[in-house]
Amino acid sequence: MPRPVTLVRLTLAFLAIVAGGQPAPALAIQPRPAVGPVYYPEAGQWERRRPDQLGMNANRFAEAVRFVQEAENPQPRDLAVAHFLSWRNEPMDTPVGPFTTRGEVSGLVIRNGYVVAEWGDTKAVEMTFSVTKSFLSSTVGLIWDRGYIPNLHAPVGALVRTGHFDSEHNSRITWDHLLRQTSDWEGTLWSKPDWVDRPGQDLAAHMNRTRNAPGTVYTYNDVRVNLLAWAALNVVRRPLPDILREHLMEPIGASPTWRWHGYETSWVELDGRRIQSVSGGGHWGGGMFISAEDLARFGYLTLRQGQWKDRQILSREWSAMAETPGPASQTYGFMNFFLNTTGRSIPGAPTTAFTHRGAGNNIIYVDRENDLVIVMRWVRGNAINEFIGKVLGAVE
């Protein structure tokens, strides 16, 4: 039974204070624009509309789509090779999960719920790298909504007794810290020490530095992201892909083609079952392999604040927390919600807009004020904001 929103908000704040932590910042739940009945696509189909039917300038919009079709990332399409070129200066960078060869640039634009443009092979199942983190945090949201994690501001070690949260530093890490990438957890998971991810030029200094107090500094780190997946698995005691499929992907009509991979080193035995703890990205391979169409459905769910038709898939409370920046970063909510709070991340876009982002580049742009979702895959980095700007420029 999903928890009552108002009671949970008060309870979480109270428990955080009792535990000596800080209550979460105020949640700004943005109302959905009043555009009449909301359209949701059925499984296996998605209605199309012309741009001019949805308040968009057809000529400017066509120019935007032409632009993105010519903006492919120049890196190799063999993603194992692209991985080597991107991370070859990192220590212990040996892949431990699968890679694929990607296709051409692809994507969709969804306006008022309808497809107004698509390009490339939008059904191709491909790596999505760190967009996987948004699926991971949403899966934790499904677990939280069902009461398995009573308090996001309580130490993870209170529920997860695997040894990963036993040290003095690690014992102070909360679920909120892991979700916001502010834990500075120290340790090794699935053969990867925390210090191998983006260590900088002076590896020795990085390894021997003084740890930041949990919750004070935002640091993007894939080992710690994988730790959140491992912790969530220990709480719910079921494979996280099963939770995601049953409670989110099937209800929103996603195809059965997506796969969520872990590592060769992340198989464990839990309650007599052999289970793979999944990864939160494709840094060392693995993560979510998914089509652009299914990414668009997920983006549309986050546009609608966790609602699909008459069902609240993710609670409004959770969706609001995911879109709310924490004290250590004004442009990052729960992973991997990149916020435009300051207006500098995506100039010209509403400050309420956000993106789910992964390497490659894999982007889901979510804009509630314009009722807009944009999925773009394999686009070069300097074209992302320009394309978003061109689409917004077509909105009349």
N, C-alpha and C positions, 0 to 999 in steps of 0.2 A: 504493500500500500504506500503510494507516494506520501511524503511528509507534508504537513501543513506549512505553507510558506511563511506566514507571519510568525508563527510560533518558533520555527526553525531559526529565523533571523535573530529573534531575541535570545534564543537559547545559545546560538553560536557566539554572540557577542558576550553573553554572561560567562560561558565556559572559557572563552579566551582570556577574559580578565582574571578569572579564578586561577587559571593555569599560569598566570604571570605573563601571558603574551599580550599582543595588541589586537583589539577587535578589527575586523575587516573594514576598509574604507566604505563610506556610504555608497550604496548601489544605485546607479542611475538607470532605472528600467525605462528604456525609450519606447513610447507608444508606437504602434504600427500606424502608418498613414491610413487615413480613411479613404479607401479607393473602391468601396463597394464590396461585393462578395469576393472572397479570396480564392483564387484558382490553385489547386494542387494536382499535379499530374498523376495519372494512374500508373501502375507498374507496367513497364514495357512500352509506354507511349508518352509523348509530351507534345501538346498542341503548339502549333506555330502561329505567329502573327507577323504581319508586315510592320516595319518600324513606324510608318505613318499612322498605323492603327493604334499605336501605343504612345503617341506624343513625342515622336522622334523624327528629326529631319533625315529623310531617306538618303539624300546625297552625301551629307556629312557623315552619316553612319556607315555608308558603303565605303567611303574613303578610309574610315577608321579600320574597318575589317581588312581592306587591302593592305593597309600599313602593317597590321600584325601578322598577316600571312607572309610578309617579306622580312620579318624580324626574327628569324630563327637563330637560336644560340649556335655559335660556330664551333663549339666543342664537339668531340667525336660522339657519334650516336651510340657506339659501344660504351655502355655506362661503366663497365669495369675499367676500361681505358681512361674514361673521363675521371673516374675515382682516383686512379693512380696519378693523373696529372694535377688534380686538385689538392691531394693530401700527401704527396710523396715526401714532403719535408716533416711530416709528423712521425714520431717514434711508434713502433708497434702498430703500423697501419695495415697489416695483413687482413684482407677481407675474411669474415667469418659467416657471412650470409650471402644469399644469391644476388646476382645482378642480371640485367637483361639488356638487350639492344632496343633502343627507343625508335619511334617513328618520327614523322615530320611534325612541324608545329601544328597544334590543334587547339580547339576550345569552343566555347559557347558564350552567348550573351542572353541572359534571362531578364525580361522586363515585365513587371506586374505578374510574374509567374509563368509567362509564355516565352518560348524560344524565338528570338528575333534574328539570330545569326548562329551559324556553326561552321567550322572549317576543320579540315583534316579528318583523321579517323577518330571520332569521338567515342567509339566503342572499344578501341584498343586498350588492353589491360597493361599498364606500364607502371614502373616505379614512380612514386610520388614524393620520395625523400621526406623532408621534415613536415610536410602536410600531415604525415602520419601522427605527429604530436597532437594535432587537433582531434584526431580520432581517439588517441589515447586519453587526453583529458576529458573528452566527452564520455568515454567508457567509464572513467572514474566518476564522472557525473551520474551515470546510470547506477553505479554502485552506491554512491552517496545518497541519491534519491531514494534508494531502497533500504537505507538505514544501516548498511554494513560499516560505514565510517561515520560515527556519531558527530565528530567534531573535527573540522579541517584544521583547527588551530591547536590541536593536541599533538604531542609527539608521535611520530609514526611508530616508534619502538614500543609504544603501549599495546599495539595490535600485531606488530610484525616482529617475532622473536627468532630471527634467522641469524643474528650476530652482526648484521649490517648497520645496526643503530645502537651499538653497545658503548662505543667510546664516548668520552665526555662531550666532545664536539658533536658527534652524530646523534647523541641522545636528545639533543635540543631541536632537532630538525622536525618540522611539522609537515602535514600534507600540503598546506598552503605554500610552504617554501618549495617543495618539490614541483608543485603545479606552476609556480611562477619563476622557476629556475634561480632561486636565491638561496639554496641550501648550503653550497660550498662543501657538500659531502666529500669525505675522504675515504678511499678504499679502492678495491678492485672488484669488478663484476664481469662475468663471462669472458675472462682473460684480458680485460681492458682496464688498466688503472685509470683513475679519474684524471690524472695529469697528462694523459696522452692526447687529449682533445684540445687543439689550438693552444699549445703551451707557450708560444712566442719564441724569441731568439735564444733566450737564456734558460735552457731546460733545468739546469741545476737550481737556479734561483726560484724557478716556478715550483719545483718539487719541494723545496725547503722553506717556502714562504709561510708567514703567519696566516692562519685561516681567518676568513671573515666570519663574523658572527652570523648565524643563520638569519636570513630575512633582510640583511642590510645591503647586499650587493647582488645585482643581476649579472649572471654569467651563463652564457649559452654553452651547454656541455651535454653531449649525447650519452656519456656514461651515466650521468645522474638522471637523465630522461629514462633510460632503460631501468634504472633503479625504481622509478615510480611504477613502471609496468610490473616489475617483480613484486613490489610491495602490494599492489592492487591484487595480483594473482594470489598472494598469500592470504588476503582478507576474504576474497570471494570464493577461492578454491575451485574455480572453473576456468578454462581457457578464456582469455579476454576476447578473442575473436568470436566465441560462442555468445558471449554477453552482448557484444556489438551487433552481431547478426540478428539475434532474437529480439532485442529490445529497441533497435534503431534502424538498421539497414533494411530489414524486411518490412517494417511498418512504413518506411518512406518509399517503398517500391524500388529499391536498388536492385540491380541485377545480381545473379548468383556468381558472377565472374571474378569478383574481387578476392584477393588473398592477403592475409596479414602474416608476414614471416618474422621469425626470430633468427637465432644464430645456431650454427652447429654446436656451439658451446653452451647454449642456454636451455638444454633439455634437463628436466628435473623429474623426480618421482614425488608425487603429492597424493596422499590418501590412496596409495596403491596404483595410481595412474601415472603414465608417462606423459608429461605435458611440456610444451615448449613455451617458455616465457618470451613474449614478442618484443621486438625492438620499437623504439619511437622514431625511427628514421632509417635512412639508407647509408649512413656514414661509413659503416663497414659492411654494407650489403643488407638485404632484407627490408623490413618495413612494409608499408601498404603498397600493394600492386593493384591498381584500380583504373577504371576508365574515366574519361572526362565527363561523360554523362552522369556517372555515379558521384563524381566530385561536385557536379552542379546540384544534384539532389541534396547532398550534405550541406553545401553552401546555402541552398534555399531554406533548409531547416534552420540554420543559424540566423538567416535573415528574419524568419518568422519566430525567432526567440524560442526555439525548441518545440514549436507546435506544428503538427501535420494533420490537416483536416480538423476533426473534432477531438483529437488526441494530443495531450501534452507529452511528447516523447522525452524531452528533458525539461525539468521544472524551470519556470520563469526565474526562480531564485538562482539556480545554477547558471542559467544563461546570462543573467545580469552580472554575477561574479566573474564569469569568464571574460566579459567585456569591460571589466573595471580594472584600471591599472593599480598595481600595488605600490607600496612606498618606495621601492628601490628602482622602479622604472615607470615613467609616465606613458610609455608607448608599448607596453607589454602587459597583457592580462594573464589568463591561464594559457599554458602552451596550446597551440601556437597561434594565439590571437594577437596579431600585430596591429596596434591601435594607431589611429591618426589624431590622437588627442590634441597634439600641439599644432596640427595642420602642416607640419613640415615633412612627415613621412610620404604623404601623397598630396602635394600642393594642388589646390583647386578643388579637392574632394571635401565633402563634409567632415567635420571633426569627429562625427559619430561613426564614420566608415571604418572598416577594418579589413585585414587580409589574413588568410591562412597561407603560409609560405613554405616552400621547399626548394631545394637546389634544383637547378636544371634549365630554366626556372619553371616551377609549378606554382601557380598562383590562383587563389580563389578570392576575388574582391567582393565584399558584401557592403551594400549601401542601402540602408533602410529608408533614408530620406528620399531617394530616387527610385525605390523599389527595384533594385538592380543587383544582379549577381553576374559576375564575369569570371569564367574559367579560362585560363591560358596556360599552355604547356609548351615547354622547350623554347621559350622566348628569351632573347638576350636581355641582360639586366637593365641596360639603359633605355630599353623600349617599353618597360612595364608601365611606368607612370605616364609616359607620353600616350600610350594606347588608352589608358583609363581616362586621361584628359580629353582625348578625341571622342570617346564614347560619351562622356559627360557633356561635351560641346554639342553633341547631336540631340540632347534632351531639350525639348522646347517648353 
